[in-house]
Amino acid sequence: MTTPLNVVLVHPEIPHNTGAIGRLCVGLDCSLHLIKPLGFHLSDRYVQRAGLDYWQFLRLSVHDSWEDFLRSVGESRLFFLSTHGDRSLYECEFQNNDTLVFGSEGSGLPGSYYDRYRERLFKIPMPGAHARSINLANSVSIAVYEAYRQLLKGGYTNE
């Protein structure tokens, strides 16, 4: 069985977001990758509470650096989600084993990523005028479910 998607959190800061994202990954059979530094300990009760009893089923990898992560995923295609993206998430055409990358809650992706991955940078459309962004766990849910919807349409099965 091929993992449908990889979800990457670069320097996550808020434990309950990571816990909720972990639970989402278990539900959709995705792998979760965390890039250090983390703003919390994985044993944090908020991570555990948000992940509930699903955390034991999570395919979790913690990487010391971005380069370490890149070595681990090999040929996976990368999609970066940020409020700084010019193109909509809904322009992406996802495939099995793609990787969706998200920055931290407080500062987003590291600055160098915006130039280095400009062609792979997308945003979630937000027509509302008063919010600059939405919660990280919500953003991951929106993007992963869009990718999963496309994979199902293309005949993906986890059997």
C-alpha positions as semicolon CSV with decimal commas, in nm:
position;residue;x (nm);y (nm);z (nm)
1;M;0,000;0,000;0,000
2;T;0,125;0,347;-0,089
3;T;0,081;0,631;0,158
4;P;-0,155;0,870;-0,014
5;L;0,002;1,188;0,124
6;N;0,274;1,327;0,345
7;V;0,193;1,623;0,569
8;V;0,484;1,837;0,689
9;L;0,479;2,095;0,967
10;V;0,788;2,317;0,964
11;H;0,865;2,439;1,318
12;P;0,514;2,392;1,463
13;E;0,451;2,593;1,779
14;I;0,109;2,501;1,918
15;P;0,070;2,148;2,056
16;H;-0,306;2,108;2,015
17;N;-0,279;2,198;1,644
18;T;-0,020;1,926;1,594
19;G;-0,235;1,681;1,789
20;A;-0,540;1,757;1,575
21;I;-0,334;1,729;1,256
22;G;-0,197;1,395;1,375
23;R;-0,550;1,270;1,430
24;L;-0,645;1,386;1,080
25;C;-0,345;1,202;0,936
26;V;-0,448;0,879;1,108
27;G;-0,800;0,916;0,970
28;L;-0,677;0,965;0,614
29;D;-0,380;0,726;0,632
30;C;-0,126;1,005;0,578
31;S;0,223;1,034;0,724
32;L;0,305;1,332;0,945
33;H;0,654;1,484;0,940
34;L;0,764;1,745;1,193
35;I;1,068;1,963;1,127
36;K;1,257;2,082;1,435
37;P;1,265;2,298;1,629
38;L;0,926;2,223;1,779
39;G;0,759;2,471;2,013
40;F;0,657;2,193;2,251
41;H;0,742;1,838;2,357
42;L;0,559;1,553;2,186
43;S;0,467;1,423;2,531
44;D;0,279;1,750;2,597
45;R;-0,069;1,678;2,733
46;Y;-0,225;1,911;2,474
47;V;-0,077;1,709;2,189
48;Q;-0,200;1,390;2,351
49;R;-0,545;1,532;2,426
50;A;-0,602;1,658;2,071
51;G;-0,470;1,334;1,921
52;L;-0,670;1,124;2,168
53;D;-0,610;0,753;2,148
54;Y;-0,535;0,775;1,776
55;W;-0,178;0,896;1,832
56;Q;-0,047;0,539;1,865
57;F;-0,153;0,471;1,503
58;L;0,014;0,780;1,357
59;R;0,303;0,736;1,115
60;L;0,513;1,015;1,264
61;S;0,864;1,120;1,170
62;V;1,053;1,400;1,343
63;H;1,341;1,550;1,143
64;D;1,630;1,757;1,271
65;S;1,633;1,973;0,956
66;W;1,461;2,038;0,625
67;E;1,744;1,864;0,442
68;D;1,700;1,557;0,664
69;F;1,332;1,552;0,572
70;L;1,405;1,586;0,198
71;R;1,637;1,284;0,212
72;S;1,362;1,080;0,379
73;V;1,090;1,136;0,116
74;G;1,295;1,091;-0,199
75;E;1,097;1,173;-0,512
76;S;0,781;1,308;-0,348
77;R;0,634;1,618;-0,513
78;L;0,620;1,917;-0,277
79;F;0,329;2,160;-0,241
80;F;0,375;2,455;-0,002
81;L;0,069;2,620;0,151
82;S;0,100;2,980;0,262
83;T;-0,091;3,306;0,270
84;H;0,194;3,433;0,048
85;G;0,105;3,199;-0,239
86;D;-0,023;3,353;-0,561
87;R;-0,209;3,047;-0,689
88;S;-0,505;2,870;-0,533
89;L;-0,485;2,528;-0,370
90;Y;-0,762;2,430;-0,612
91;E;-0,522;2,464;-0,905
92;C;-0,312;2,174;-0,772
93;E;-0,339;1,830;-0,927
94;F;-0,243;1,585;-0,654
95;Q;-0,104;1,234;-0,690
96;N;-0,024;0,951;-0,449
97;N;0,278;1,021;-0,229
98;D;0,262;1,399;-0,273
99;T;0,377;1,615;0,016
100;L;0,191;1,916;0,158
101;V;0,412;2,154;0,355
102;F;0,290;2,407;0,612
103;G;0,478;2,665;0,816
104;S;0,449;2,752;1,183
105;E;0,151;2,925;1,337
106;G;0,341;3,243;1,424
107;S;0,572;3,302;1,130
108;G;0,471;3,070;0,848
109;L;0,736;2,910;0,632
110;P;1,102;3,007;0,668
111;G;1,180;3,311;0,449
112;S;1,412;3,124;0,212
113;Y;1,131;2,888;0,108
114;Y;0,939;3,167;-0,065
115;D;1,209;3,211;-0,330
116;R;1,335;2,854;-0,338
117;Y;0,988;2,703;-0,390
118;R;0,802;2,992;-0,556
119;E;0,661;2,764;-0,830
120;R;0,526;2,519;-0,568
121;L;0,363;2,783;-0,342
122;F;-0,017;2,785;-0,309
123;K;-0,279;2,947;-0,088
124;I;-0,622;2,864;0,043
125;P;-0,862;3,126;-0,098
126;M;-0,997;3,360;0,169
127;P;-1,251;3,607;0,032
128;G;-1,322;3,754;0,378
129;A;-1,168;4,095;0,432
130;H;-1,086;4,081;0,803
131;A;-0,876;3,769;0,855
132;R;-0,519;3,737;0,731
133;S;-0,514;3,360;0,783
134;I;-0,696;3,067;0,938
135;N;-0,588;2,822;1,206
136;L;-0,311;2,581;1,101
137;A;-0,511;2,267;1,184
138;N;-0,801;2,399;0,975
139;S;-0,568;2,485;0,687
140;V;-0,415;2,139;0,689
141;S;-0,762;1,983;0,696
142;I;-0,880;2,186;0,398
143;A;-0,572;2,109;0,189
144;V;-0,542;1,740;0,279
145;Y;-0,910;1,676;0,213
146;E;-0,885;1,849;-0,126
147;A;-0,588;1,630;-0,215
148;Y;-0,768;1,321;-0,086
149;R;-1,081;1,410;-0,285
150;Q;-0,869;1,420;-0,599
151;L;-0,701;1,090;-0,514
152;L;-1,040;0,921;-0,463
153;K;-1,163;1,061;-0,791
154;G;-0,855;0,914;-0,955
155;G;-0,928;0,572;-0,813
156;Y;-0,704;0,567;-0,505
157;T;-0,777;0,287;-0,263
158;N;-0,595;0,206;0,060
159;E;-0,656;-0,168;0,024
